[in-house]
Amino acid sequence: MNSASLPNRRQFLRRASAAAAIATLPSALRASAAHGLTLGLSQYSLKGLFASGKLDPLDYPAFARREFGITELDLWEGGLPGDRLDDERYLAGLRKRADDAGTNLFLLMAGVVDATGGAGKAKKKAKPADHPASIERCARLGCRYVRFFLSAPEGDRAVAAVRSAEALAPLSDLAGRRGITLAIEPGASALTQDGAFLAEVMERLRHPHCRLMPDFGKLRGDIYAGTQAMMPHAAVISAKTHEFDAAGNQVEFDYFRPMRIIAAAGFKGIVAIEWEGKKLDPVAGVHATKRLIERALAAL
């Protein structure tokens, strides 16, 4: 055999091995892996089960893998016992449960970074002291990202972008020292529901430990343009759904379009299911979202 052909043969064998591995995955996971994406699940999707006591947060990793076949999981501070959030033994136990289930805790959903100086109309409030605590919890859980909302001041857009970058800078530094990256999700104020504005903040901040988390259901206005603007700075994707029609389509917007935008941007990472609807129970909502994502990926 000509030695020049060996690299090609090795490449062929690697591709064949990867294809074989993908072929053994469940259909939705197989479709996402074929596009360099990993399907994830947000704990918030199952909030009804935690609120009712039907599912213990410690059992969430095993349940998610058994019920949905998903191994990349995020956690939500509101879905964990409030009196155990800073209990090192509890957090270590939850991390071990995730390991034992063969799952990975990739993100912790936390509160709001307020860049308004207290003068804004944030939909949610968080004391500055909450942020370092959330970063520390994230580190103890072994998560790579901590999700924050951002509340920007109203008025001049450029001033709001500067103040937002200034508010995020020290937290980004702190997160970086703990090996964590902030993932800023749209929401909490009018400007920060605009994907282009969040991209402007990232351009001003230019911090390796602060990125964005596009969320289909949190953007306002042209959600497709907003998603497109956020993609160069995207760390993870929140694939939110609310309600489905009889054909299994998300009723508020064309779900296939943002999925095409994600693929066209060359994003390779986690696309996390986040069901927030009311007409289906949480488990059925997650399954319906998973089927929709599978269809969207198959259509790429």
C-alpha positions as CSV (number, residue, x, y, z in Angstrom):
1,M,0.0,0.0,0.0
2,N,1.2,3.5,-0.9
3,S,2.2,5.2,2.4
4,A,0.6,8.4,1.1
5,S,-2.8,6.7,1.3
6,L,-2.5,5.8,5.0
7,P,-3.8,9.1,6.4
8,N,-6.9,8.8,4.1
9,R,-7.5,5.3,5.3
10,R,-7.2,6.4,8.9
11,Q,-9.6,9.2,8.3
12,F,-12.0,6.8,6.7
13,L,-11.8,4.4,9.7
14,R,-12.3,7.3,12.1
15,R,-15.4,8.5,10.2
16,A,-16.7,5.0,9.9
17,S,-16.3,4.5,13.7
18,A,-18.0,7.8,14.5
19,A,-20.8,7.0,12.1
20,A,-21.3,3.6,13.8
21,A,-21.3,5.2,17.3
22,I,-24.0,7.7,16.1
23,A,-26.0,4.9,14.6
24,T,-26.4,3.3,18.1
25,L,-27.9,6.4,19.6
26,P,-31.6,7.0,20.1
27,S,-33.1,8.8,17.1
28,A,-33.2,12.4,18.5
29,L,-29.7,12.0,19.9
30,R,-28.5,10.5,16.6
31,A,-29.9,13.4,14.6
32,S,-28.2,16.0,16.9
33,A,-24.9,14.2,16.9
34,A,-24.8,14.0,13.2
35,H,-24.8,17.9,13.1
36,G,-22.2,18.2,15.9
37,L,-24.9,19.1,18.5
38,T,-25.6,17.4,21.8
39,L,-29.2,17.3,23.1
40,G,-29.5,18.5,26.7
41,L,-32.3,18.9,29.2
42,S,-33.2,21.8,31.5
43,Q,-34.3,20.9,35.0
44,Y,-36.9,23.7,34.7
45,S,-38.8,21.7,32.2
46,L,-39.8,19.3,35.0
47,K,-40.6,22.0,37.6
48,G,-44.1,20.7,38.1
49,L,-42.7,17.3,39.2
50,F,-40.4,19.0,41.7
51,A,-43.1,21.3,43.0
52,S,-45.5,18.4,43.6
53,G,-42.8,16.3,45.2
54,K,-43.3,13.6,42.6
55,L,-39.6,13.9,41.7
56,D,-36.7,14.5,44.1
57,P,-33.9,16.6,42.7
58,L,-31.4,13.9,43.7
59,D,-33.3,11.5,41.4
60,Y,-33.4,14.0,38.5
61,P,-30.2,12.7,36.7
62,A,-31.3,9.0,36.7
63,F,-34.8,10.0,35.7
64,A,-33.7,12.1,32.8
65,R,-31.5,9.4,31.4
66,R,-34.1,6.6,31.9
67,E,-37.1,8.6,30.6
68,F,-35.6,10.7,27.8
69,G,-32.2,9.1,27.1
70,I,-30.5,12.5,27.8
71,T,-27.2,12.7,29.6
72,E,-26.4,16.5,29.4
73,L,-28.4,18.2,32.2
74,D,-28.7,21.7,33.6
75,L,-29.8,22.5,37.1
76,W,-32.1,25.3,38.3
77,E,-31.5,26.9,41.7
78,G,-35.3,27.2,42.2
79,G,-35.6,23.4,41.7
80,L,-33.2,22.6,44.5
81,P,-34.1,22.7,48.2
82,G,-33.6,26.3,49.3
83,D,-32.1,25.3,52.6
84,R,-29.6,23.0,50.9
85,L,-28.2,25.3,48.2
86,D,-25.0,26.0,50.2
87,D,-24.9,22.6,51.9
88,E,-21.6,21.1,50.6
89,R,-22.7,17.5,51.4
90,Y,-26.0,17.9,49.5
91,L,-24.3,19.4,46.4
92,A,-21.6,16.7,46.5
93,G,-24.3,14.1,46.8
94,L,-26.2,15.5,43.8
95,R,-23.0,15.6,41.8
96,K,-22.3,11.9,42.7
97,R,-25.9,11.0,41.7
98,A,-25.3,12.5,38.3
99,D,-22.0,10.7,37.9
100,D,-23.6,7.4,39.0
101,A,-26.3,7.9,36.4
102,G,-23.8,8.5,33.6
103,T,-24.9,12.1,33.2
104,N,-23.1,15.4,33.1
105,L,-24.3,18.6,34.9
106,F,-23.2,21.3,32.5
107,L,-25.0,24.5,33.8
108,L,-26.6,26.0,36.8
109,M,-29.5,28.4,36.2
110,A,-29.2,31.4,38.7
111,G,-30.7,34.9,39.0
112,V,-30.3,38.4,37.5
113,V,-27.4,40.7,37.1
114,D,-28.7,44.2,37.6
115,A,-26.9,46.8,35.5
116,T,-29.5,49.5,36.2
117,G,-28.1,50.8,39.5
118,G,-31.4,50.1,41.1
119,A,-33.3,52.4,38.8
120,G,-34.6,49.8,36.3
121,K,-37.7,47.8,36.1
122,A,-36.2,44.3,36.2
123,K,-38.8,41.5,36.1
124,K,-36.7,39.7,38.7
125,K,-34.4,40.9,41.4
126,A,-31.2,39.5,42.8
127,K,-28.9,40.9,45.5
128,P,-25.3,41.3,44.3
129,A,-24.2,38.8,47.0
130,D,-26.3,36.1,45.3
131,H,-24.0,36.0,42.3
132,P,-20.7,34.9,43.9
133,A,-22.7,32.3,45.8
134,S,-24.2,30.9,42.6
135,I,-20.8,30.8,41.0
136,E,-19.5,28.8,43.9
137,R,-22.4,26.4,43.8
138,C,-21.8,25.9,40.1
139,A,-18.2,25.0,40.8
140,R,-19.1,22.6,43.6
141,L,-21.6,20.9,41.3
142,G,-19.0,20.5,38.6
143,C,-20.9,22.6,36.1
144,R,-19.1,24.5,33.3
145,Y,-21.6,27.4,33.0
146,V,-23.8,29.5,35.3
147,R,-26.8,31.1,33.6
148,F,-27.7,34.7,34.6
149,F,-30.3,37.1,33.2
150,L,-29.2,40.7,32.7
151,S,-31.3,43.8,33.5
152,A,-30.1,46.8,31.5
153,P,-31.1,50.4,32.1
154,E,-33.7,52.0,29.9
155,G,-33.0,54.9,27.6
156,D,-29.8,55.3,25.5
157,R,-28.8,52.0,24.0
158,A,-25.1,52.7,23.9
159,V,-25.0,53.8,27.6
160,A,-27.0,50.7,28.5
161,A,-24.5,48.4,26.7
162,V,-21.6,50.1,28.6
163,R,-23.2,49.7,32.0
164,S,-24.1,46.1,31.3
165,A,-20.6,45.3,30.3
166,E,-19.3,47.0,33.5
167,A,-21.7,45.0,35.6
168,L,-20.7,41.7,34.0
169,A,-16.9,42.3,34.1
170,P,-16.2,41.5,37.8
171,L,-18.5,38.5,37.8
172,S,-16.8,37.2,34.6
173,D,-13.4,37.6,36.4
174,L,-14.7,35.7,39.4
175,A,-16.2,33.0,37.3
176,G,-13.0,32.6,35.4
177,R,-11.0,32.1,38.6
178,R,-13.3,29.1,39.3
179,G,-13.1,27.7,35.8
180,I,-16.7,28.7,35.0
181,T,-18.2,30.8,32.2
182,L,-21.3,33.0,32.5
183,A,-24.1,32.3,30.0
184,I,-26.3,35.3,29.7
185,E,-29.9,34.5,28.6
186,P,-32.3,37.0,27.1
187,G,-34.8,38.4,29.6
188,A,-35.3,40.6,32.7
189,S,-35.6,43.9,30.8
190,A,-36.7,45.2,27.5
191,L,-33.3,45.7,26.0
192,T,-32.0,42.4,27.1
193,Q,-34.8,40.6,25.2
194,D,-33.1,41.9,22.1
195,G,-30.4,39.5,20.8
196,A,-28.6,42.2,18.9
197,F,-28.3,44.3,22.2
198,L,-26.8,41.3,24.0
199,A,-24.3,40.8,21.2
200,E,-23.3,44.5,21.5
201,V,-22.7,44.0,25.2
202,M,-20.4,41.0,24.4
203,E,-18.5,43.0,21.9
204,R,-17.9,45.7,24.5
205,L,-17.0,43.2,27.2
206,R,-14.9,40.8,25.2
207,H,-14.3,38.5,28.2
208,P,-13.5,34.8,27.7
209,H,-15.7,33.8,30.6
210,C,-18.9,35.6,29.6
211,R,-20.9,34.4,26.7
212,L,-24.6,34.2,25.6
213,M,-27.4,31.6,25.8
214,P,-29.8,32.1,23.0
215,D,-33.4,31.2,24.0
216,F,-36.1,31.0,21.4
217,G,-38.8,31.7,23.8
218,K,-37.3,34.7,25.6
219,L,-36.3,36.8,22.6
220,R,-38.8,39.5,21.6
221,G,-39.4,41.2,18.2
222,D,-37.7,39.3,15.4
223,I,-36.5,36.2,17.2
224,Y,-34.8,34.9,14.1
225,A,-32.6,38.0,13.7
226,G,-32.1,38.0,17.5
227,T,-30.8,34.4,17.4
228,Q,-28.6,35.1,14.5
229,A,-27.0,38.1,16.3
230,M,-26.3,36.0,19.4
231,M,-24.7,33.0,17.7
232,P,-21.1,34.3,17.4
233,H,-21.1,34.6,21.2
234,A,-23.2,31.5,22.0
235,A,-22.1,29.0,24.7
236,V,-25.2,26.9,24.9
237,I,-28.7,27.0,23.4
238,S,-32.0,26.9,25.2
239,A,-34.5,25.3,22.9
240,K,-37.6,26.5,24.6
241,T,-41.2,25.4,23.7
242,H,-44.6,26.5,25.1
243,E,-47.4,24.9,23.2
244,F,-47.9,22.5,20.2
245,D,-50.5,22.2,17.5
246,A,-52.1,19.0,16.4
247,A,-49.1,18.4,14.0
248,G,-46.6,18.7,16.8
249,N,-45.3,22.1,15.8
250,Q,-44.5,24.9,18.3
251,V,-47.4,27.4,17.8
252,E,-45.6,30.7,18.5
253,F,-43.0,30.6,15.8
254,D,-41.4,28.4,13.1
255,Y,-39.2,26.2,15.2
256,F,-37.2,25.0,12.2
257,R,-35.9,28.5,11.4
258,P,-33.8,29.1,14.6
259,M,-32.5,25.5,14.3
260,R,-31.3,26.2,10.8
261,I,-29.7,29.4,12.0
262,I,-27.8,27.5,14.7
263,A,-26.6,24.9,12.2
264,A,-25.6,27.6,9.6
265,A,-23.6,29.4,12.3
266,G,-21.5,26.3,12.8
267,F,-22.5,25.9,16.4
268,K,-21.2,22.7,18.0
269,G,-22.5,22.3,21.5
270,I,-25.5,21.7,23.7
271,V,-29.0,22.4,22.6
272,A,-31.1,22.0,25.8
273,I,-34.8,21.3,25.9
274,E,-36.7,23.7,28.0
275,W,-40.4,23.0,28.1
276,E,-42.5,25.8,29.6
277,G,-46.0,24.9,28.4
278,K,-49.2,24.2,30.4
279,K,-51.3,22.0,28.2
280,L,-49.1,19.0,28.5
281,D,-47.6,17.5,31.6
282,P,-43.9,18.0,32.0
283,V,-42.8,14.6,30.8
284,A,-45.1,14.7,27.7
285,G,-43.9,18.3,27.0
286,V,-40.2,17.2,27.0
287,H,-41.0,14.3,24.8
288,A,-42.9,16.5,22.4
289,T,-40.0,19.0,22.3
290,K,-37.5,16.2,21.7
291,R,-39.6,15.0,18.7
292,L,-39.8,18.5,17.3
293,I,-36.0,19.0,17.5
294,E,-35.5,15.6,15.9
295,R,-37.7,16.7,13.0
296,A,-36.0,20.1,12.7
297,L,-32.5,18.5,12.6
298,A,-33.6,15.9,10.0
299,A,-34.8,18.8,7.8
300,L,-31.4,20.5,7.8
